[in-house]
Amino acid sequence: NLGLGIDAQSGIPITKLGCAYDYGCSERILEERGSGGRTDWTFNLDLHADYTFKIGEGQSLSFIFDVFNLPSLQTITDVDMDYESPDIGYINPDWQAPTAYQTPRQVRFGVRYAF
């Protein structure tokens, strides 16, 4: 058995967030949603292969191989949206700095015994 999975997702909107005296940071929207642009699109290409051997009456042994994110893309998936630093009124130097990336290539091997 062979399988192929393709996944594409648009980037998330980047919104300028501020701090509020009573609630802390990331609680006050300074400009409309997406005013800071968007992160890049992410793409995944996943592969699956398995082969099953019949080893007896009603018994089988399968060898499984999966590869996730075959090209090992590591696109930025989230950024710091706090435009203001915790000192209200000052700009956060880390605004729009990456905080999360696409999971890199992963490989999984497996064996399944069915009876």
FENBEL-V913557 format. One record per backbone hydrogen bond with DSSP energy under -0.5 kcal/mol. CO is the residue of the C=O (numbers start at 1). NH is the residue of the N-H. E is the energy in kcal/mol with one decimal. If there is no record, write none. Layout:
co=CO nh=NH e=E
co=CO nh=NH e=E
//
This chain:
co=1 nh=50 e=-2.1
co=3 nh=48 e=-2.3
co=5 nh=46 e=-3.1
co=7 nh=44 e=-2.8
co=9 nh=42 e=-2.5
co=12 nh=39 e=-2.0
co=13 nh=15 e=-0.6
co=14 nh=36 e=-2.8
co=15 nh=17 e=-0.6
co=16 nh=30 e=-2.6
co=16 nh=31 e=-0.9
co=17 nh=83 e=-2.3
co=17 nh=84 e=-1.5
co=18 nh=27 e=-1.3
co=18 nh=28 e=-1.7
co=20 nh=24 e=-2.4
co=24 nh=20 e=-2.0
co=24 nh=27 e=-0.5
co=28 nh=18 e=-4.0
co=28 nh=30 e=-0.6
co=32 nh=35 e=-2.0
co=34 nh=37 e=-1.9
co=37 nh=14 e=-2.9
co=42 nh=9 e=-2.5
co=44 nh=7 e=-2.3
co=45 nh=70 e=-3.1
co=46 nh=5 e=-2.9
co=47 nh=67 e=-2.5
co=48 nh=3 e=-2.7
co=49 nh=65 e=-3.0
co=51 nh=63 e=-2.5
co=53 nh=55 e=-0.6
co=53 nh=61 e=-2.7
co=56 nh=58 e=-0.5
co=56 nh=59 e=-1.8
co=59 nh=55 e=-1.5
co=59 nh=56 e=-1.0
co=60 nh=114 e=-2.5
co=61 nh=53 e=-3.3
co=62 nh=112 e=-2.6
co=63 nh=51 e=-2.1
co=64 nh=110 e=-2.3
co=65 nh=49 e=-2.5
co=66 nh=108 e=-2.7
co=67 nh=47 e=-2.6
co=68 nh=106 e=-1.9
co=69 nh=72 e=-2.3
co=75 nh=102 e=-2.6
co=78 nh=99 e=-2.6
co=78 nh=100 e=-1.4
co=79 nh=81 e=-0.6
co=80 nh=96 e=-3.2
co=81 nh=17 e=-2.5
co=81 nh=83 e=-1.2
co=83 nh=92 e=-3.0
co=86 nh=88 e=-1.3
co=87 nh=90 e=-1.9
co=90 nh=85 e=-3.1
co=92 nh=95 e=-1.7
co=94 nh=97 e=-2.7
co=97 nh=80 e=-2.4
co=100 nh=77 e=-2.5
co=100 nh=78 e=-1.3
co=106 nh=68 e=-3.1
co=108 nh=66 e=-2.8
co=110 nh=64 e=-3.2
co=112 nh=62 e=-3.1
co=112 nh=114 e=-0.6
co=114 nh=60 e=-2.2
//
